[in-house]
Amino acid sequence: MKNPAQLLPTTRRDFLGYGVKGVGLLAFSRFAPSFLVESAYARTPAPESGRSILVLVQLAGGNDGLNTLVPHGDPAYRRLRPTIGVPDDQLLKIDDHLALHSACAPLHRLLQDGRLAIVQNVGYPNPNRSHFRSTEIWESASDANETLSTGWLGRYFDNACAGKPADPCGVHISNELPQTFVGEQPHSTFGLAPNDRGGRGGRSLALTEQLLADGPDDPHHNAGFLRHTMMDALVTEKRFQRVLGAYRPSAEYPANPFAASLRNVAALIASGASTRVYFVSLGGFDTHANQPNQHANLLRTLAEGLAAFQRDLDAHKLNDQVLTMTFSEFGRRPSENESRGTDHGTAAPLFVLGSGLKAGLHGTAPDLGVDRNQDLTFSTDFRSVYATVLERWLLADSAKVLGERHALSGFLR
């Protein structure tokens, strides 16, 4: 283990940088040098309780949109996918043209109940087919030809929140801080390991306790400052562990890490935490070979987890307060490949769940009049989806977050 002193912020810039790395540094700032305290407080948001909450669900790897929302009424679909196209007996029809894969049955029921909106054919101009770069574009909300170091929700924290932090502004249930949460200013964010049901707290809690034990007590020394500020992360994690351990959901969640992550989000929301944004991830969508069964299992995991989460929120009367939205770095190519899979593509649909939305289909379906190995042309810019969430759900000025105005979608009233 590194000496704690090697981990210390030694300058104002270093200190501010810690705020975007998932470490809560500000609750014990009375121990910090005054110039750091003033800088941090001037730039740090405070979440507010009783406000709308966004749960962002990443489908990592590039979800195949055409086998999720299936254009069964278009003859080109069977032409492009003669072996991996979803059979007719595995379709849950929405209308004469579109259907959901049968693995999405829980989402189909939510659609019928008015709890699900589907935004079709979402992408961006000049698409990039690199997992890393396209994920970066979606998380930063940048143009394809620009690189931003901040994330769109980090900039939302920058522009829409102010004051001294209470609970973290954002909580991610993933192994690393998503770029989505990174802002120009320091923010209190927090990470939990997937499938954590409460208890001891694992590696991060043990590391924090070790740093606290090894660091000097003098609060005016840099190491002492770190010791006291790391205490904030320890207190938050211990409190969250108690919440997760004591939570008794009002819906039965499937026994998998993705559902467990959503259960934990429900637990934190039900506890009254003032956190505004949560981030969870489901991986495995890079289906280059033998796609049909693999993709069906992923869709089932997604749909069953989201439906259980929605039932849990309903039972706790929190459904009006929470909006859940999926995203993936790209879709897949319309034509199947020689390995009974699909290669990196462009546009795909995304799901939005909640009680305060306009359910049904939004946007336009993709044009399948393409040759083999050609891509879909997107019809809805993903930043229009973000702008809609910012303006109509988070009640923020989307232009300040996204850098320009985008047309709003109709999935939120």
MARKOL-963201 format. One line per 5 residues: number of its first residue (from 1); for each residue x, y, z of C-alpha. Coordinates in steps of 0.1 Angstrom, whole numbers, plus 5000, padded with zeros to 4 digits. Example, Ala and Ser with C-alpha at 12.3 -4.5 7.8 and 13.67 -1.06 7.14 Angstrom:
BEGIN
1	5123 4955 5078; 5137 4989 5071;
This chain:
BEGIN
1	5000 5000 5000; 5012 5035 4992; 5021 5059 5020; 4990 5080 5026; 5011 5111 5021;
6	5017 5101 4985; 4980 5103 4979; 4975 5138 4992; 4964 5168 4973; 4992 5193 4975;
11	4978 5222 4955; 4945 5239 4950; 4941 5222 4916; 4949 5187 4932; 4924 5193 4959;
16	4896 5203 4934; 4905 5173 4913; 4897 5149 4941; 4861 5161 4940; 4855 5146 4905;
21	4871 5112 4914; 4843 5098 4935; 4859 5108 4969; 4838 5129 4993; 4863 5154 5006;
26	4842 5183 5018; 4822 5173 5049; 4852 5177 5072; 4866 5207 5055; 4870 5226 5088;
31	4903 5208 5091; 4915 5219 5057; 4936 5250 5049; 4912 5280 5045; 4921 5287 5008;
36	4911 5252 4999; 4879 5254 5019; 4868 5286 5003; 4876 5274 4968; 4857 5241 4973;
41	4826 5255 4989; 4823 5282 4962; 4822 5254 4936; 4804 5225 4952; 4767 5216 4946;
46	4743 5204 4972; 4716 5179 4962; 4681 5188 4973; 4657 5163 4988; 4622 5158 4975;
51	4632 5166 4939; 4631 5145 4907; 4657 5117 4904; 4673 5103 4873; 4685 5067 4871;
56	4708 5062 4841; 4713 5026 4829; 4743 5018 4806; 4740 4989 4782; 4777 4985 4777;
61	4790 4970 4745; 4766 4983 4719; 4730 4970 4721; 4715 4956 4689; 4685 4978 4685;
66	4669 4959 4656; 4666 4927 4676; 4653 4947 4706; 4627 4969 4689; 4620 4946 4659;
71	4608 4961 4626; 4588 4930 4618; 4566 4948 4592; 4596 4957 4570; 4606 4929 4545;
76	4641 4943 4545; 4645 4930 4581; 4644 4894 4571; 4666 4901 4541; 4693 4916 4563;
81	4690 4890 4590; 4681 4856 4575; 4694 4835 4604; 4695 4858 4635; 4662 4877 4629;
86	4638 4873 4658; 4612 4846 4649; 4576 4857 4646; 4566 4835 4676; 4591 4855 4697;
91	4577 4889 4690; 4555 4910 4713; 4538 4933 4688; 4534 4970 4694; 4517 4977 4661;
96	4518 4964 4625; 4554 4975 4620; 4572 4972 4653; 4575 4946 4681; 4596 4940 4712;
101	4617 4908 4716; 4598 4884 4737; 4626 4886 4763; 4614 4921 4769; 4580 4909 4781;
106	4582 4929 4814; 4589 4960 4794; 4560 4953 4770; 4537 4952 4800; 4551 4985 4813;
111	4544 4999 4778; 4508 4988 4780; 4505 5003 4815; 4517 5037 4803; 4551 5034 4821;
116	4575 5030 4792; 4585 5053 4763; 4607 5041 4735; 4628 5067 4716; 4636 5052 4682;
121	4668 5053 4661; 4689 5074 4685; 4725 5083 4675; 4746 5113 4664; 4763 5127 4633;
126	4796 5112 4620; 4793 5081 4643; 4824 5065 4658; 4825 5027 4661; 4851 5025 4688;
131	4837 5013 4721; 4859 5037 4741; 4854 5068 4719; 4817 5064 4713; 4811 5058 4750;
136	4830 5090 4757; 4809 5109 4732; 4776 5097 4748; 4789 5103 4784; 4803 5138 4776;
141	4776 5148 4751; 4802 5160 4727; 4803 5162 4689; 4821 5134 4672; 4850 5157 4663;
146	4856 5172 4697; 4868 5158 4730; 4854 5170 4763; 4869 5160 4797; 4836 5165 4815;
151	4804 5146 4815; 4769 5159 4807; 4756 5152 4842; 4788 5166 4857; 4781 5198 4839;
156	4745 5196 4852; 4759 5195 4887; 4781 5225 4878; 4752 5246 4866; 4722 5235 4886;
161	4735 5228 4921; 4750 5251 4946; 4759 5252 4983; 4774 5229 5008; 4769 5191 5000;
166	4748 5168 5021; 4744 5134 5004; 4764 5128 4972; 4751 5145 4941; 4755 5113 4922;
171	4760 5076 4931; 4774 5051 4906; 4771 5014 4911; 4801 5004 4890; 4838 4997 4894;
176	4849 5032 4884; 4836 5067 4882; 4817 5072 4849; 4828 5102 4829; 4791 5112 4829;
181	4796 5125 4865; 4828 5145 4859; 4824 5182 4861; 4846 5213 4859; 4839 5218 4896;
186	4844 5193 4925; 4813 5173 4934; 4806 5148 4960; 4800 5116 4942; 4801 5080 4956;
191	4806 5046 4942; 4793 5012 4953; 4804 4978 4941; 4778 4959 4920; 4759 4932 4939;
196	4767 4948 4973; 4739 4939 4998; 4753 4958 5027; 4776 4946 5055; 4813 4951 5058;
201	4818 4973 5027; 4846 4955 5010; 4879 4968 4996; 4871 5005 4994; 4859 5006 5030;
206	4889 4987 5042; 4913 5010 5023; 4897 5041 5037; 4899 5027 5073; 4936 5018 5067;
211	4944 5053 5054; 4926 5068 5085; 4946 5046 5108; 4979 5053 5091; 4976 5091 5087;
216	4987 5116 5113; 4962 5133 5135; 4973 5169 5129; 4945 5185 5108; 4969 5213 5097;
221	4992 5188 5081; 4984 5176 5045; 4982 5140 5057; 4960 5150 5085; 4938 5168 5061;
226	4935 5137 5040; 4927 5117 5071; 4898 5139 5081; 4884 5143 5046; 4886 5106 5039;
231	4865 5102 5070; 4836 5117 5050; 4839 5088 5025; 4840 5063 5054; 4810 5078 5071;
236	4790 5078 5038; 4799 5043 5030; 4791 5030 5064; 4758 5048 5064; 4750 5034 5029;
241	4760 4999 5040; 4735 5001 5069; 4708 5013 5045; 4715 4984 5020; 4717 4958 5048;
246	4684 4969 5064; 4664 4974 5032; 4635 4951 5026; 4623 4956 4990; 4586 4954 4982;
251	4592 4936 4949; 4612 4904 4942; 4644 4911 4923; 4661 4885 4901; 4692 4870 4915;
256	4719 4887 4893; 4743 4917 4898; 4723 4941 4876; 4691 4936 4895; 4710 4938 4928;
261	4724 4972 4916; 4688 4984 4910; 4677 4971 4943; 4704 4992 4960; 4694 5023 4941;
266	4658 5017 4953; 4671 5013 4989; 4690 5046 4988; 4661 5065 4972; 4637 5050 4998;
271	4660 5060 5026; 4654 5096 5018; 4689 5103 5004; 4690 5136 4986; 4711 5122 4957;
276	4697 5134 4924; 4714 5110 4899; 4722 5072 4900; 4742 5053 4874; 4742 5015 4869;
281	4756 4994 4841; 4748 4961 4824; 4776 4947 4801; 4779 4920 4775; 4761 4936 4745;
286	4791 4933 4721; 4774 4904 4703; 4798 4897 4673; 4791 4859 4673; 4762 4835 4682;
291	4740 4865 4691; 4705 4852 4694; 4706 4834 4728; 4732 4857 4743; 4712 4888 4733;
296	4679 4873 4745; 4694 4866 4779; 4707 4901 4782; 4674 4916 4773; 4657 4894 4798;
301	4681 4905 4825; 4675 4941 4816; 4637 4939 4814; 4632 4918 4845; 4655 4940 4865;
306	4639 4973 4854; 4604 4959 4860; 4612 4948 4895; 4628 4982 4902; 4596 5000 4889;
311	4574 4977 4911; 4595 4985 4941; 4593 5022 4935; 4555 5019 4930; 4551 5001 4963;
316	4571 5028 4981; 4551 5056 4964; 4583 5069 4948; 4573 5062 4912; 4564 5098 4905;
321	4598 5109 4917; 4621 5087 4896; 4628 5086 4858; 4649 5057 4845; 4667 5059 4811;
326	4689 5035 4792; 4718 5043 4768; 4744 5023 4748; 4774 5036 4729; 4760 5025 4696;
331	4737 5000 4679; 4747 4971 4656; 4748 4969 4618; 4715 4960 4601; 4730 4930 4583;
336	4742 4899 4603; 4778 4888 4599; 4791 4854 4591; 4794 4844 4627; 4756 4847 4634;
341	4762 4880 4651; 4764 4917 4644; 4792 4942 4642; 4795 4977 4655; 4769 5001 4641;
346	4753 5034 4648; 4718 5041 4659; 4695 5022 4683; 4664 5028 4704; 4666 5037 4741;
351	4640 5031 4769; 4626 5057 4794; 4606 5044 4823; 4585 5062 4848; 4551 5075 4858;
356	4554 5111 4846; 4561 5104 4809; 4542 5101 4776; 4543 5063 4770; 4547 5048 4735;
361	4569 5052 4705; 4588 5085 4699; 4609 5095 4669; 4610 5077 4636; 4619 5041 4628;
366	4652 5035 4610; 4653 5031 4572; 4664 4996 4564; 4669 5003 4527; 4707 4997 4531;
371	4731 4973 4515; 4751 4947 4534; 4776 4962 4559; 4761 4996 4555; 4749 5014 4587;
376	4716 5029 4598; 4712 5067 4596; 4701 5081 4629; 4669 5102 4631; 4671 5114 4668;
381	4702 5130 4682; 4709 5116 4716; 4715 5152 4729; 4678 5159 4722; 4670 5131 4746;
386	4694 5146 4772; 4680 5181 4766; 4645 5168 4772; 4655 5151 4805; 4674 5182 4816;
391	4646 5207 4808; 4615 5187 4817; 4627 5164 4844; 4657 5179 4861; 4644 5215 4854;
396	4678 5227 4843; 4689 5250 4814; 4700 5224 4788; 4719 5249 4768; 4743 5256 4797;
401	4749 5219 4801; 4750 5208 4764; 4765 5240 4750; 4736 5247 4726; 4699 5242 4722;
406	4685 5209 4710; 4649 5201 4699; 4630 5184 4727; 4614 5151 4724; 4578 5144 4733;
411	4583 5116 4758; 4581 5140 4788; 4552 5164 4792;
